[in-house]
């Protein structure tokens, strides 16, 4: 996403979540079942309000890529948050300066 935007400007946010996204359907080298391990939820908040959310299922490829549009309102933070099936949560915060 851009570091700056004009007030009212619509811009694209691109996110790639680095994760193996193991479906639980595959077998290992010796026929053993590889346990399921997926990201289940992704959320993006801007100025404290959720502007995008997604739910994932076992059929999603590794390192899922997301793209969505947001309108710049005022300077503030974007908080990206994703959670796996075990409840582990990751967050990344990125600032936007609106001019």
N, C-alpha and C positions, 0 to 999 in steps of 0.2 A: 504494500500500500504506500501511497505517497507520504512524505513527511509533512507537506503543507498542502492546503487546498483553499480555494476561495469560498466564501460563505455561499451556501446554496449549491455548490458544485457536487455533481454526482460522480463518484469515482469507484473503481473496482478494487475489491479486496481479494487477494489470492492467498490461500492457505494450503500448505502441504503438511500433513501430520505424519511424522516418521514413526511408523509402527509396522510390525510384521503382519498383523491381522491374520492370525492363524485360525482357519475356519473350524477345526476340529474334525474335519472329514478326511484329511490326508493321513497317510501312513508313512512311517520312517523307513530307513534303509532295511531294517529287520522285520518289517511288518507291524511294528508297534504303532498304536494310534497316537498321533501328535495332538496334545490337548488344545482345546479351543482357547484362544487368547485374542480378544478383539477390543477395539475402542467402541464403546456403545453410544456415547453422546458427545456432541460438540456444540458449544455455545459461544457467541460473540456478543459482548456488551459494549456500547458506546455511550458515554456520559451516564452510566448506570442503568441504561435501558437495553434490553435484549434486542438486537437488530437482526440476528440470524441464529438458527438452531438446526441441527441435523441429528438423526438417529441412524446408527449403522447396524448392519446385520452380517452374518458369517460370509455372505457372498461378495463382500466388498474387498477389492484388491488391497495389497500391502501399500503403505504410504499414500493414503487417500488424499486427493487434491480437491479443494473446494474453491469456488469463485462466486462472489456475490457483490451487489451494488449497495452503496451507502451514500446518503446526502450529508455533506458537511454542514453542521449547525453552528458549532463553536469549538474552540480549542479544548482538547481533553484527551482522555485515554481510551483506547480500545483494549478490552480484556478478552483474550482468547482462552477458552477453557475446554479441556477434553477429559473424559473419564472412561476408564476401561471397565470390563465386566467384574473386576474384583473390587471396584470402588476407588482405585487409585486415580488421583486427579492431578493434571498438569495445567499450569497457567503461564501465559506470556502476555506481557503488557507492552503496548506500543503507543507512543504519543502522536497526536495530530495537531499541528498548528494551523488554525483557520485565520485567514487574513481578509 
